[in-house]
Amino acid sequence: MLAKQTNYTNLRQNLASILDESIADRSVIIVTRQGKENVAILAADELSNILETLHLFRSPANAQKLIAAMERADIIEDKPNLKSESLTELCQELNIDEQ
C-alpha cells in the first residue's frame, strides 16, 4: 500500500473527494502541514485490520504460528492438489476457539 500525499489547503478544498478516494483505493493519504506534523488519512476498517494484525503478532509464539500457517497457505496455493486443513483443524493447531 503506497501512500499518496496532499497538503492541508488542498484537503480543505477537496475533503469529500479525498476521503472517498482513500476508501475506494484503500490508500493512505498523507496530509502535509507547514510547521506542524503530517497526518495520515485511511479507512477505519483498514486501521482496524492493521491494529488486529499487530495484536496477533505481539506474542512471538503466536507470530511464529501465523507465519507458519501463511507459509503453508503459499505452498498450497502453488500446488492446488494439496489438501488444505479445515477451519476446525487450524483452530485446534493454533489453540484458539472457533467462532
C-alpha positions, 0 to 999 in steps of 0.5 A: 500500500503506497501512500499518496500525499496532499497538503492541508489547503488542498484537503480543505478544498477537496475533503469529500473527494479525498476521503472517498478516494482513500476508501475506494483505493484503500490508500493512505493519504498523507496530509502535509502541514507547514510547521506542524506534523503530517497526518495520515488519512485511511479507512477505519476498517483498514486501521482496524485490520492493521491494529488486529494484525499487530495484536496477533503478532505481539506474542512471538509464539503466536507470530511464529504460528501465523507465519507458519500457517501463511507459509503453508497457505503459499505452498498450497496455493502453488500446488492446488492438489494439496489438501488444505486443513479445515477451519476446525483443524487450524483452530485446534493447531493454533489453540484458539476457539472457533467462532 
